[in-house]
Amino acid sequence: MLRSRFTRTLLPSLLAGLVFACGGKEAANDDAASDPAADETQNDTDTAQSEAAPPAEPANVTSAPIAVEDIDRWSKGLEGELKAVKDAGAKLKEAKTSEDTLNAMMGAQEMNTVEAGASAAGLELERYRFVRSNLSSAAGYLAPEIGGVDPSTMPAEMREELKKGNETQLAQMADAVPAEVVAALKPRAVEMRKRDLELAGERLKAVGAVK
């Protein structure tokens, strides 16, 4: 009798409570999903996280691959350095004191003419160093007869070995001096190699090492 009364009175109430609880949870989830304020808060969080993300690392322009246009920049840089060396040589001739002599001799050194070269080339100092060094090496491999042993005087076998060796060296420089730059430098290699060696010779003249 008591069990029957319990079933008739309490069980419906418990079931109703369970249904309400489940329905309440679903309604709460629906309300949260459609709440503009919740969406705005999430957007603000995403924006803050995006702004807090570290910026991408800038590209290293100093050691970026050399472009064809850099050949002309190197040429202008050589002119700038050559002028600086000759100016230092003129000052050496006019030196009155040992300090004047020392300053003039130091002025002809590479570490002091490279800034003039960079300025003439229109490049940052370290970028100019990179361009000058790599193009100078490439010109040497392309025109080994300038300032070195003339391949035409070698036996055919040695001449072929030298050619392959130089081609290998150029291939190993491809990250700095791409193939299209090598192709553009090739017809100017003799000229640029001579000017590069002229600059080295003028440095020696400027300090009185050679006449």
C-alpha positions, 0 to 999 in steps of 0.5 A: 500500500505504501509502495503504491502511494510512493509510486503514484506521488513521488516517482512522477516528481522525480522524473519531472525533475530529471527532465527539467535538469536535462532540458536546463543544461541543453538550454544553457548550452544553446544560450551560451552558443548564441550569446553575442557577448560570449562570441565577442569574448572569444574573438578578443581572446583569439586576437590577443593570442594572435598579437602575442605571437612573436613576429617572423624572423627577418630575412638575412639580407647581408648573405642573401643570394647575389643578383645580376645587378650586384655585378655593376654594384661591385664595379662601382665599389671597386672604383670607389675603393681605388679612388680612396687608395690613390687619395691615401697614396697622394697623402703619403707623398705629402706627409710631413710627420711620422703620424701623417705617414702612418695615417696615409698608409693606414688609409690605403688598407682594405679595412679603411677603403671598404666603406668608400667602396660600399658607399660607391656601390650603394650597399650596406657595408657588410652586404658589400663585403659579401658581394665583393668577396664572392664575385671576386672569387667567382671572377677568379674561377672564370678567368684563371689566366688573369693573375695565375697560370695561363691554361693555354700553356698547360697540357690538354689533360691538365687544362681539362682538370683545371676547368672541371675544378673551377666549375666545381668551385662555382657550383659549390658557391651556388647559394651565394652566386646563382647560375644566372649571375655566373652566366652574366659575370662570365663575359666580364670576368677578365675585365673585373679580375684585372680591376680587382688585381689593379686595386690590390697593386695600388694598395702596395704602391700607396704604402710604398711597397712597390714602385 
